[in-house]
Amino acid sequence: MIDLYFWTTPNAYKVSILLEELGQPYRVVPVHIGKGEQFDPAFLAISPNSKVPAIVDQDGPDGRPLAMFESGAIMMYLAEKFASPLLPADPVGRYATVQWLMFQMGGVGPMLGQAHHFRKYAPETISYAVDRYTNEAHRLYGVIDRRLGEAEYLAGDAYTLADIATYPWLRPYRWQGQDIDAWPNLKRWYAAVRARPAVQRGLAVLAGKVDRSGAPPQGERWNNLFGGARPGARQV
C-alpha cells in the first residue's frame, strides 16, 4: 500500500493521477498546507523540504517502509516499481520521457508557479515580475506546442510520465495569462489527457477541499503558503 501525502496542488496531482493510471491502491493522507500542516515534524521526517506530495511505500524494495519526496522522483520510483510503460524500458523511450519530465520539473513548474504568484497572489502588482513570468509562460507554451506538432505526446507516440507531470500545471492557464486557443497542438493534447478516466479520478482527490472562491489567501493561510510566519523566514 502507498500512503500519499497530498494537498490539491499541481505537483500532488501528478502523483494521484499516476497512481490512478497504475491502478494501484493508495491511501490519501491530507496535508493542509493552508493550515501549515506541511511544517509538522512528522511530515518533515518524510518530506524535508516541507512540500507535498510525498509518499510512504509500506512495502519498499527491502520489504520495509520507504519514504520519498519530490514529485518527479516519486513518479519514476512508482513507474519502475510497477514496471509500467509510462516509463518505457527501452533507452530511447525512457530518456525521451525523462528529458520531458525534467523539462516540467525545471521549467514548467517553477516558471508557471511564479506566473501564478505574481499575477494572482502578490500583495502588490510588480509589473516587471508579471511581465517576466507571463512572457516566460508564453515561451514555454510555445515549446510544448511545437513539440506536440511533431508527436502525439511529449515523449513521442505514447502517453508517459511526462504528460502526466505537465498537464496539471497547464490547467490554470488563465492564471498564467495564456489563451489555450492560441496553441492548437497543445490544445489537442490537453483535451486528450483531460478525457482520460484516470486523470479525472486523480483530479477528484480531496476535490471538496479546494477553495473555488478565487480569493487570495489572507493572514495565517498566506503565511503558511508563502513563508511569512516561520522563524527566520523572509517576511512578505
VEXKOLNU-434680 format. One record per residue (C-alpha): residue in three letters; x, y, z. Coordinates in Angstrom, 1 decimal, padded with zeros to 4 digits. Each point is the difference from the previous one (the first is absolute). Last residue first. Layout:
! residues N
  res       x       y       z
  ALA       X       Y       Z
...
***
This chain:
! residues 236
  res       x       y       z
  VAL   006.2   039.1   002.8
  GLN   002.4  -000.7   002.8
  ARG   003.0  -002.1  -000.9
  ALA   000.1  -003.0   002.3
  GLY   002.1  -000.1   003.2
  PRO  -002.8  -001.3   002.1
  ARG  -002.9  -001.2  -002.2
  ALA  -002.9   002.4  -000.5
  GLY   000.7   001.7  -003.3
  GLY   000.7  -003.0  -002.2
  PHE  -002.4   000.1  -002.9
  LEU  -002.6  -002.7   000.7
  ASN   000.2   000.0   003.8
  ASN   000.2   003.8   000.2
  TRP  -002.9   000.5  -002.4
  ARG  -002.1  -002.5   002.0
  GLU   000.8   001.8   003.2
  GLY  -001.3   003.3  -001.3
  GLN  -001.6  -000.1  -003.4
  PRO  -000.1  -002.2  -003.1
  PRO  -001.1   001.7  -003.2
  ALA  -003.7  -000.5  -000.9
  GLY  -000.7  -002.2  -003.0
  SER  -003.1  -001.5   001.8
  ARG   000.8  -003.5  -001.1
  ASP   001.8  -001.1   003.1
  VAL   000.7  -003.6  -000.6
  LYS  -000.8  -002.3   002.9
  GLY  -002.9  -001.7  -001.7
  ALA   002.3  -001.3  -002.7
  LEU   002.0  -001.9   002.5
  VAL   001.0  -002.4  -002.8
  ALA  -002.1   000.8  -003.1
  LEU   003.0   000.9  -002.1
  GLY   001.3  -003.5   000.2
  ARG  -003.4  -001.4  -001.0
  GLN  -000.2   002.3  -003.1
  VAL   003.5  -000.9  -001.0
  ALA  -000.8  -003.7   000.4
  PRO  -003.1   000.4  -002.2
  ARG   002.1   001.6  -002.9
  ALA  -001.9   002.9  -001.5
  ARG   002.4   002.7   001.4
  VAL   002.9  -001.6  -001.8
  ALA  -001.7   000.1  -003.4
  ALA  -001.3   003.5   000.5
  TYR   003.5   001.3   001.0
  TRP   001.6  -001.8  -003.0
  ARG  -002.3   001.8  -002.5
  LYS   000.4   003.3   001.8
  LEU   003.8  -000.4   000.0
  ASN  -000.1  -000.5  -003.8
  PRO  -002.4   002.9  -000.5
  TRP   001.9   002.5   002.2
  ALA  -001.7   003.4  -000.2
  ASP  -003.3  -001.6   001.2
  ILE   001.7  -000.6   003.3
  ASP   000.1   003.7   000.8
  GLN   002.7   000.7   002.5
  GLY   000.3   002.6   002.9
  GLN   001.3  -002.6   002.4
  TRP  -003.2   000.1   002.1
  ARG  -001.8  -000.7  -003.3
  TYR   002.1  -003.1  -000.5
  PRO  -001.3  -001.5   003.3
  ARG   000.0  -003.6  -001.4
  LEU   003.5   000.3  -001.5
  TRP   001.9  -001.1   003.2
  PRO  -002.3  -003.0   000.4
  TYR   000.9  -001.2  -003.6
  THR   003.8   000.1   000.3
  ALA   000.7  -002.9   002.3
  ILE  -002.5  -002.4  -001.5
  ASP   001.3   000.8  -003.5
  ALA   003.6  -000.7   001.0
  LEU  -000.9  -003.1   001.9
  THR  -001.1  -001.5  -003.3
  TYR  -002.6  -000.1  -002.8
  ALA   001.6  -001.7  -003.1
  ASP   000.9   001.3  -003.4
  GLY   002.8   002.2   001.0
  ALA   001.2   001.4   003.4
  LEU  -002.3   003.0   000.1
  TYR  -003.0  -001.8  -001.6
  GLU  -001.4  -000.2  -003.5
  ALA   003.3   001.0  -001.6
  GLU   001.4   002.8  -002.1
  GLY  -002.7   002.7   000.5
  LEU   000.0  -001.0   003.6
  ARG   003.6   001.1   000.2
  ARG  -000.9   003.4  -001.5
  ASP  -002.9   000.5   002.4
  ILE   002.2  -000.9   003.0
  VAL   002.7   002.4  -000.9
  GLY  -002.6   002.7  -000.7
  TYR  -001.6  -000.6   003.4
  LEU   003.4   000.5   001.5
  ARG   000.5   003.4  -001.8
  HIS  -003.4   001.2   001.1
  ALA   000.8  -001.0   003.6
  GLU   003.2   001.9  -000.3
  ASN  -001.9   003.1  -001.2
  THR  -002.4  -000.3   002.9
  TYR   003.0  -000.5   002.4
  ARG   001.9   003.1  -001.0
  ASP  -003.1   002.2  -000.7
  VAL  -001.5  -000.6   003.5
  ALA   003.4   000.3   001.6
  TYR   000.8   003.4  -001.7
  SER  -003.5   001.3   000.7
  ILE   000.1  -000.7   003.7
  THR  -003.6   000.1   001.1
  GLU  -000.3   000.0   003.8
  PRO  -000.9  -002.7   002.4
  ALA   001.1  -002.7  -002.5
  TYR  -002.6  -002.7  -000.3
  LYS  -001.5   000.0  -003.5
  ARG   002.4   001.3  -002.7
  PHE   003.2  -000.1   002.1
  HIS  -000.7  -003.4   001.5
  HIS  -001.5  -001.8  -003.0
  ALA   002.8   001.2  -002.3
  GLN   002.5  -001.2   002.6
  GLY  -001.7  -003.5   000.0
  LEU   000.1   000.1  -003.8
  MET   003.8   000.4   000.2
  PRO   000.7  -002.6   002.7
  GLY  -002.3  -002.7  -001.4
  VAL   000.7   000.4  -003.7
  GLY   003.7   000.5   000.2
  GLY   002.0  -002.4   002.2
  MET  -002.5  -002.6   000.9
  GLN  -001.9   000.1  -003.3
  PHE   003.1   000.0  -002.1
  MET   001.3  -002.8   002.3
  LEU  -003.1  -002.1  -000.9
  TRP   000.7   000.9  -003.7
  GLN   003.5  -001.3   000.4
  VAL  -001.1  -003.1   001.9
  THR  -002.5  -001.0  -002.6
  ALA   002.4   000.3  -002.9
  TYR   002.4  -001.8   002.2
  ARG  -002.2  -003.0   000.5
  GLY  -001.2  -000.2  -003.6
  VAL   003.5  -000.1  -001.3
  PRO   001.3  -002.3   002.8
  ASP  -002.7  -002.6  -000.4
  ALA  -001.9  -000.7   003.3
  PRO  -002.6   002.7  -000.5
  LEU  -001.1   002.1   003.0
  LEU  -003.7   000.0  -000.5
  PRO   000.6  -003.5  -001.2
  SER  -000.4  -001.0   003.7
  ALA   002.2  -002.5   001.8
  PHE  -001.8   000.5   003.2
  LYS   003.0   001.1   002.0
  GLU   001.5   001.8  -003.0
  ALA  -003.1   002.2  -000.5
  LEU  -000.2   000.6   003.8
  TYR   003.6   001.0   000.3
  MET  -000.1   002.3  -003.0
  MET  -003.1   001.7   001.2
  ILE   001.4   000.5   003.5
  ALA   003.2   001.4  -001.4
  GLY  -001.9   002.5  -002.0
  SER  -002.3   000.9   002.9
  GLU   002.8   000.8   002.5
  PHE  -000.4  -002.0   003.3
  MET   000.5  -003.7   000.8
  ALA  -000.5  -002.2   003.1
  LEU   000.6  -003.8  -000.3
  PRO  -001.7  -002.4   002.4
  ARG   001.8  -003.4   000.3
  GLY  -000.1  -003.0  -002.3
  ASP   003.5   000.9  -001.4
  PRO  -001.4   001.7  -003.1
  GLY  -002.8   001.7   001.9
  ASP  -003.3  -001.5   001.1
  GLN  -001.5   002.8   002.1
  ASP   000.9   002.4  -002.8
  VAL  -000.1   003.4   001.8
  ILE  -000.7   002.8  -002.3
  ALA   000.5   003.7  -000.3
  PRO  -001.8   002.7  -001.9
  VAL   000.1   002.5   001.4
  LYS   002.7   002.3   001.3
  SER   001.7   000.5   003.3
  ASN   003.5  -000.3  -001.5
  PRO   000.9  -002.9   002.4
  SER  -003.0  -002.0  -001.3
  ILE  -000.3  -003.2   002.1
  ALA   001.5   001.1   003.3
  LEU  -001.5   003.5  -000.8
  PHE  -003.4  -001.6   000.1
  ALA   000.4  -001.2   003.6
  PRO   001.6   003.3   001.0
  ASP  -003.0   001.9  -001.2
  PHE   001.0   002.7  -002.5
  GLN  -002.2  -001.3  -002.8
  GLU  -003.0   000.3   002.4
  GLY   000.2   003.8  -000.4
  LYS  -003.8   000.6  -000.1
  GLY   000.1   001.1  -003.6
  ILE   002.2  -003.0  -000.8
  HIS  -002.7  -002.5   001.2
  VAL   001.9  -003.3  -000.2
  PRO  -002.6  -002.6  -000.8
  VAL   001.1  -003.7   000.2
  VAL  -001.5  -001.8  -003.0
  ARG   000.3  -003.8   000.1
  TYR   001.0  -001.8  -003.2
  PRO  -001.0  -003.0  -002.0
  GLN   001.7  -000.4  -003.4
  GLY  -001.8   000.4  -003.3
  LEU   003.2   001.4  -001.6
  GLU  -002.0   002.8  -001.6
  GLU  -001.6   000.8   003.3
  LEU   003.4   000.1   001.7
  LEU   001.3   002.3  -002.7
  ILE  -003.0   002.4   000.4
  SER   000.5   000.1   003.8
  VAL   003.8   000.6  -000.6
  LYS  -000.3   002.9  -002.5
  TYR  -002.9   001.4   002.0
  ALA   002.5   000.7   002.8
  ASN   002.2   002.1  -002.2
  PRO  -003.0   002.0  -001.3
  THR  -001.3   000.7   003.5
  THR  -003.0  -001.3   001.8
  TRP   001.6  -001.5   003.1
  PHE   001.6  -003.4   000.5
  TYR   002.1  -002.4   002.0
  LEU  -000.6  -003.2  -002.0
  ASP   000.3  -003.2   002.0
  ILE   000.8  -002.8  -002.4
  MET  -001.2  -003.5   000.9
***
